[in-house]
Amino acid sequence: MTPTPQTATPASAALAAQIEAATGSVAPTWPLESFIAVNPYWGWREQPIADAAASLGVLAGTCLTAPRDVFRQAHGAGQLCTEDLRAALTAARASGGADEVPGLPQLLDALAPAGDLGAGSDAKSDERRATMPQRLPLITDLCDAAGSPGLGQSWTAQVTHQISQHAAAFFDRGQALWQMPTDAGLWNTWRHQLLADRGLQWPGGRAAMAARVQALPPTPVAAIEALLDNLQVPDAVRAEYLQAVLLAMSGWASWCAQLRWQSVLVGQPAAADDEPQTHLLAVRLCWEALLADSRLPLAEWRGQWAALASRREALRQHQAVDWLLQSALEFGHQRQVVDGLRGSAAAAGARPGAAADLLPAVQAMFCIDVRSEVFRRALEAVAGTALHTRGFAGFFGLPIAYTPLGGACARPQLPGLLHPTLQVSDAAKAEVEGATPASRSLGQVLAARRRRSFALATLWHDFRRAPASIFSFVESLGLAYGPRLLLDSLALARASGSGSADGTEPAFVSRLPASQPDTAALVTMAAGILKAVGLVDGFAPLVLLVGHGSQSANNAHAAGLDCGACGGQTGEVNARLLAGLLNRATVRQGLSAHGIQVPVSTRFMAALHNTTTDEVRLFDCLDTAPAPAPGLQAVQRNEMIRLQRWLEQAGTAARSERAAGLGLNSDGRATELLASLRQRASDWSQVRPEWGLADNAMLIVAPRARSRGFDLQGRSFLHDYDWRRDLDSSVLTLIMTAPMVVANWINLQYHASTLDNRRYGSGDKVLHNVVGHGVGVFEGNGGDLRIGLPLQSLHDGYRWRHTPLRLTVLIEAPREKVEAVMAQQPVVQQLVGNGWLHLLRIEDGTTKSQDAGSSPGLLVERWLPAGKRWSPVDSATLPT
């Protein structure tokens, strides 16, 4: 029955806005099988980053700038220079509040060694205050100050543990054999469980607590209103107080936010009383009210919250120097990259269209992922002008959900920002001679085989996790399980790859194309993809589509090392699907109507880059080539052989470059290094199989000719773009609203997990326990759900491997095009205008600069959000 809409009263409207402010400020987290990077500050993007940081400081006790030691080390190493400090001051003063901006002497004083801070100063305490502010207290904090509930646990820890254990059971997706009934919702199931729990300590007695819980409304919104009134939270700060309450359970709040995200993505948003986040908020708020009694200084507590605005402003002013240092450090990285681009041969002599004049033998399209930069640079070095690489989002523009052969569930193969519009699945349309009965297709045979394999795997899994098997699994099997334990311990067992061959022979799987929609839809999709990547003419004989995936064993966060653009999966499916699509004769004929002529001699091929070992596997080599003559196919085969040799040589070079960062010897034999990396990929005890996207800092949106030959150190996303081919700016709009946003998510996930791993990271992966069949992980046996990256993805045991810099986006395009996209796209406007990333643009030739007159060569300008103007990035034009 559909309820009759009612007009909200002013009180209920205010409460709804307060709840929305709390729930909307928490970013989602994805389940482990599709673990993708998320900007944990996404809900704060409508505010300037410094203002959001001050709010998060007083509400959560977190910090968004690097510690002072990071700035000092960078200053000592020459990565942060005086000119960078001056550039940061210039940008800050562009807002018009020059009197409030600290001066250069204050910044230099802040960069002085900690021991030089002055006599009697406590340097470590100063660093701690500057880095992690003190948040406003919750009731649980007051209880902790008054005394513990016993058993060596704080009230805050007990509350977190109790809620978290209940949430784990409520949101379980099949890990537990006995499931909790969930029809009543999280709020009411929690109330029922709390009343039955006799193991908790209560200051006022269990009977009184039970009566208070039973008296609360059965709907979470009404309960939140009653609880706020009971606590007498000042009206002016109720929204902020609810934010703080929810941030105290940020892990499960993020999981609930993901459920909300998915419902909104499919156009089915839930009412407030049905949203899991609202239920969780009511649960955590109820604990606040239950623990509030006359023993606590509640009047003083309310006064602290009433003064929230002044405390937030004081923190914002206190952090002003740190934000200037943060900007200066980021400007320093920009300066180094810009100097490199200006000094490279590509920037000095090549024009964006020059490379297209000489048709290469191979064009290789890689994901924009920063790990691809190292391999692309190595591949270009060994192949020379015979090979050109391009960068594009790793899902290759395919809005698909993929169902593996014999599987029952579809998995998204696209960024989490998007919803799949096409469903694809494996379907073998050709039979392999002698492999199957004539009456059955290869697809039917392999689907049945995989279903049997999955069923046996499920039975085996259930046996291993059954209560009776927990302590007797190995003992039950005896010596029969010995070889497996030995292989695992010696890291000799084969690590799982993409999983596409589970239950089948790889030779069969390599011949399975994916089912696709009608030809007209395929042609439109293919034309859009080719235009977006800028490949509409000048096709090489071989066009390689390279997806990527990682390889590791016993790794709960393995999906986080795969392709984020593919929803935390490998790019194999997308690459093979697009290659097959573009090789279709009917599709090529249809592309002509879009002005795209693909030569008959051009062959698209799919490949997968293993980012752990830097090996590249080619798929569907020439089995379905549209070549009309044997001679032409022979030429393609020769090119493929040469390509394979280049890929092997590039892999050797890339492995050598990455070896030192993994603690491996790069000076030994190439075969030994490859063997070591393969061993790491198969080692169940290896906590650092690779570094993923650690130290990412920049997205370059320009033709590859702009950066080719320049060592970007695996820190830059590279997206090809030629504004001369984008007359209506549709491609630029797509890049700035999709890949740029995804890169921002990746960048700020690494940023937050490095600066505050306790709240935004997942801690020590050695202690991880998987929760709810992939919902997430606990660190140990309880506490809040852990989100973000584990410490081992960020720290090598000696130093941090990620430098917390906001993303810099460098776009080669005219001012008016970039400004138009910013003006038309609210999310872009928020990210750029509020300082959540830096925006630079580059331009060829002598261009009139509104700030610096004529600038020869490569013009680089930085967008100043406060002043809404461009400022040249050039040491000669910086103020003295």
Helices and strands as residue ranges (DSSP letters): H 10-23, G 32-34, G 42-44, H 49-60, H 68-76, H 82-93, G 98-100, H 104-110, G 114-116, H 123-131, H 139-146, H 155-170, H 185-196, H 206-214, H 220-231, G 235-237, H 238-247, H 250-265, G 272-274, H 276-291, H 298-306, H 308-318, H 320-343, H 345-349, H 354-357, E 362-367, H 370-383, G 384-386, E 387-392, E 400-403, E 411-412, E 422-425, H 442-465, G 467-469, H 473-477, G 478-481, H 482-489, H 506-509, H 519-533, E 542-549, G 558-561, G 564-566, H 572-582, H 585-591, G 592-594, E 603-610, E 615-619, H 630-659, G 660-662, H 670-682, E 698-701, G 704-706, E 716-719, G 723-725, H 730-737, H 739-755, H 757-760, G 765-767, E 768-771, E 776-779, G 791-793, E 808-812, H 815-824, H 826-833, E 838-843, E 847-849, E 853-855, E 859-864, E 869-872, G 875-877
